[in-house]
Amino acid sequence: MASRRYKRLPSGHKEQLGPELVVNGDFSAWTADNPDGWSVFGESLPNTEVSEVGSGEGHGGTGTGSCNFYTTGVNIYTSQDILNPFGGTRYKIVIKCSFVSGGTLSIGDDINSTCFGIISATGIHTLRGINENFGNIFQIKRTGAATNITIDSVSVKEIFVEGVDEILSISAQSGSILDRWGNTLTPTDMTVYKFS
């Protein structure tokens, strides 16, 4: 299920961010050519690999401190078990991409197919989304054909709402519910706010 984009906050309430969730989000630490804190899947050298390069470098770069995703067409991805396993949690994700020569990267939770966004260009990408299903795996995955993309940093923080005690996500509901404009709502369209 594709993630719905960041929904409006209740009137008069501001976004507050939780602590950084990503381990080694700046890709400064590596062991055996894999970034520390990240699980890497799908490597098959020399045509499919995650490797350390410098900022602005592509596959085969000799620098350090950035993460290159390279494949001639096979899926490859990195992940961390950092998301709240309960649906309805909001996240702010900031990714700095310094090199693209083809392909795209999907940012999300692969287990439940929640996608926060697609990276296909250099720059700083700020994504906001809701993990609408149950699952705790945050993932960066190749989604284009041939891919050669370098990521300098990744940040993931949970979004809280100032003045709200809880954000309750409705995960099951029988029958149809209509909003005030007559639109049919599904359970994941709704967020219930509990105010102090």
C-alpha angles and dihedrals in degrees: 000000000000114000117249111234123257109302123222118273120239110275113279096014125114133215116257123188128220125219124296110281101188119092113216091001091162092056091231095137124061135172123191090348094304124106113254114248093022127100112221122206134182101027114157111164134254098011101040124035149132109224143166117259136153125270109282093018127117132206111328094026117150100211128098141231102051135083122235123200111202130174138147090218111310121113116260129170148165125217147179129199096233109117125103105260092220118087122247099047115141123220139190112211123189119189127180112207117189104174136034127167098157145337133037139260123222116216115205150064110316097190092066098023095242108158120196093183150311126260115210104140139050120262139070111310120198114195129183121190149141125249093224099183138046113280139101105207117112110197143185109203137176109245104166126075110256107013133191110166131149123208119198099187145356128202126183122182131169115242119229128183119236110243095014118116096196142002108214118197117205106226102175132031131158120219129008127305123199126208122221091276094052097257116146111241128208121207092262092055090069133076119180116209121206111203128201 
